[in-house]
Amino acid sequence: IFTLYSKSLPLDVACRVWDVFCRDGEEALFRTGLGILRLYQDVLLQMDFIHSAQFLSRLPENTPAHALFSCIANTQMISNNRRWNQVFSALKDGLKETDKSSSSSNNSPALRS
C-alpha cells in the first residue's frame, strides 16, 4: 500500500499525500483512497470493472488537488461510533491475539522433536 499513490497520482499530488501520511499516519492512506473514489464516483459508475481498474491505476494528470483534498478532508473514518484509530487498534490487537494463540499451539510438547 505504501507505493499505491506514487504511481496512480500526479507527482505533486502524491507528494502532498505522503506529507499528510507522515503527519497523520495510516489513516491518511485510507482516507486518500476513499477521497479518490468520492472525487471520481460519477466517472467510475459509468465504467465496467476493467476500465475502472485501469482508470484508478493511472489517474488523470489534471486531477484537481484542491478537490481531492477537500474530498479527503470530508471523509469520515467512523465505524460503529468508533474513530479510525480505535478500529485500527482493535484490529491490530485481534491480530496479535491470533498470532499468540497460533504460536502457543505450535509450542505444544507433542509437536516438539
LINWORA-V55912 format. One record per pair of residues at least 6 apart in sequence whose C-alpha atoms are under 6 Angstrom apart, sorted by sequence separation. I is the first residue (numbers start at 1). J is the second residue. If there is no record, write none. Layout:
# LINWORA-V55912
i j
I J
I J
This chain:
# LINWORA-V55912
i j
78 84
21 28
77 84
6 14
44 52
5 14
35 71
35 72
32 72
31 72
8 57
8 58
9 59
8 59
10 61
